[in-house]
Amino acid sequence: MFKFKKEQKVFTIGNIKIGGQPGELPTVLVGSLFHEGHKIVKDKVRGRFDRKSAERLINVQEEMSERTGNPCMLDIVGETTEALIKYIDFVSEVTDIPFLVNGAEASVRVSASRYAVEVGLQDRVVYNSINYTLTE
C-alpha cells in the first residue's frame, strides 16, 4: 500500500481521529446539510428549515457510520451568519458528531466559527476553507 515518506499527523476532532498514513484510520464520511438547493431549507437567509427531515438525515448518516465502521462528520453550509448559527445550534442539539462550518463567504464562515467557539463547540468544529463557489 502507498505510504507517505513524510511523517503524517493524526488529529482528533470531537470523537473522530483523522489523518495518518493511508489505511491507518478508516475513511471519514462527511454528509452535507443545508447546502444550496437542499430541499429541507425553507429560507436560506434566515436559516429556516424542516427540522424533522434534517434530524432524519443526521440519524441515517450516523446509522450508516455505525454499520460500516466509518466515522462521520457533517458539512454545515449556510448562506448567512444568521442561518449558519441556527444550523450549528440545531446540529449541536441533535448529535455529538463533529462538523465543518461552510459557506460561500469567508466572513460568514469566520463569524459562525467564532460563535461555535463562544458556545463551547471548539473541539467539534472545523473551519472549511474550501470555497465551493469559485470556478478556478
C-alpha positions as semicolon CSV with decimal commas, in nm:
position;residue;x (nm);y (nm);z (nm)
1;M;0,000;0,000;0,000
2;F;0,113;0,357;-0,069
3;K;0,285;0,536;0,219
4;F;0,395;0,896;0,251
5;K;0,766;0,938;0,322
6;K;0,699;1,235;0,547
7;E;0,562;1,157;0,891
8;Q;0,184;1,203;0,891
9;K;-0,010;1,356;1,177
10;V;-0,333;1,233;1,333
11;F;-0,581;1,489;1,464
12;T;-0,875;1,435;1,695
13;I;-1,189;1,634;1,620
14;G;-1,464;1,558;1,867
15;N;-1,453;1,182;1,896
16;I;-1,309;1,128;1,544
17;K;-0,946;1,070;1,451
18;I;-0,840;1,187;1,105
19;G;-0,514;1,186;0,914
20;G;-0,222;0,949;0,934
21;Q;-0,086;0,717;0,667
22;P;-0,326;0,577;0,406
23;G;-0,515;0,289;0,565
24;E;-0,409;0,379;0,918
25;L;-0,756;0,508;1,005
26;P;-1,094;0,447;0,842
27;T;-1,219;0,696;0,586
28;V;-1,446;0,959;0,741
29;L;-1,792;1,001;0,586
30;V;-1,888;1,370;0,550
31;G;-2,251;1,448;0,472
32;S;-2,363;1,793;0,364
33;L;-2,662;1,972;0,517
34;F;-2,836;2,298;0,426
35;H;-2,639;2,343;0,101
36;E;-2,764;2,545;-0,198
37;G;-3,074;2,376;-0,336
38;H;-3,120;2,141;-0,039
39;K;-3,495;2,082;-0,021
40;I;-3,506;2,088;0,359
41;V;-3,408;2,459;0,356
42;K;-3,714;2,688;0,358
43;D;-3,535;3,025;0,395
44;K;-3,161;3,025;0,328
45;V;-3,114;3,382;0,454
46;R;-3,283;3,338;0,793
47;G;-3,196;2,973;0,835
48;R;-3,544;2,823;0,842
49;F;-3,561;2,455;0,758
50;D;-3,755;2,131;0,806
51;R;-3,619;2,015;1,141
52;K;-3,767;1,665;1,124
53;S;-3,612;1,600;0,783
54;A;-3,276;1,737;0,894
55;E;-3,274;1,518;1,205
56;R;-3,373;1,215;0,997
57;L;-3,081;1,276;0,760
58;I;-2,839;1,306;1,051
59;N;-2,974;0,985;1,204
60;V;-2,936;0,797;0,874
61;Q;-2,576;0,912;0,842
62;E;-2,499;0,805;1,199
63;E;-2,662;0,466;1,134
64;M;-2,454;0,416;0,817
65;S;-2,144;0,515;1,010
66;E;-2,218;0,252;1,274
67;R;-2,294;-0,015;1,013
68;T;-1,982;0,045;0,807
69;G;-1,739;0,131;1,084
70;N;-1,654;0,456;0,907
71;P;-1,674;0,758;1,139
72;C;-1,876;1,057;1,019
73;M;-1,888;1,433;1,027
74;L;-2,133;1,691;0,892
75;D;-2,061;1,973;0,649
76;I;-2,297;2,252;0,759
77;V;-2,346;2,506;0,481
78;G;-2,501;2,849;0,540
79;E;-2,558;3,147;0,315
80;T;-2,561;3,397;0,602
81;T;-2,416;3,412;0,952
82;E;-2,768;3,410;1,097
83;A;-2,857;3,093;0,906
84;L;-2,530;2,917;0,978
85;I;-2,556;2,985;1,351
86;K;-2,910;2,843;1,356
87;Y;-2,787;2,533;1,176
88;I;-2,495;2,494;1,420
89;D;-2,732;2,524;1,716
90;F;-2,962;2,259;1,571
91;V;-2,686;2,013;1,483
92;S;-2,522;2,050;1,824
93;E;-2,857;1,976;1,991
94;V;-2,934;1,657;1,798
95;T;-2,591;1,494;1,766
96;D;-2,243;1,497;1,910
97;I;-2,062;1,427;1,583
98;P;-1,807;1,685;1,464
99;F;-1,896;1,929;1,188
100;L;-1,743;2,159;0,930
101;V;-1,850;2,523;0,910
102;N;-1,907;2,604;0,544
103;G;-2,047;2,887;0,333
104;A;-1,981;3,084;0,018
105;E;-1,842;3,386;0,203
106;A;-1,539;3,373;0,431
107;S;-1,694;3,635;0,660
108;V;-1,992;3,406;0,720
109;R;-1,767;3,107;0,798
110;V;-1,546;3,314;1,030
111;S;-1,839;3,463;1,224
112;A;-2,007;3,124;1,263
113;S;-1,679;2,961;1,367
114;R;-1,629;3,228;1,632
115;Y;-1,980;3,161;1,755
116;A;-1,909;2,787;1,777
117;V;-1,608;2,862;1,997
118;E;-1,808;3,106;2,213
119;V;-2,069;2,837;2,289
120;G;-1,805;2,574;2,368
121;L;-1,808;2,366;2,049
122;Q;-1,443;2,427;1,955
123;D;-1,348;2,061;1,999
124;R;-1,608;1,956;1,741
125;V;-1,573;2,222;1,473
126;V;-1,358;2,252;1,161
127;Y;-1,340;2,571;0,955
128;N;-1,393;2,467;0,593
129;S;-1,171;2,700;0,390
130;I;-1,264;2,549;0,054
131;N;-1,481;2,796;-0,136
132;Y;-1,722;2,591;-0,343
133;T;-1,837;2,897;-0,542
134;L;-1,502;2,951;-0,715
135;T;-1,471;2,821;-1,068
136;E;-1,091;2,828;-1,092
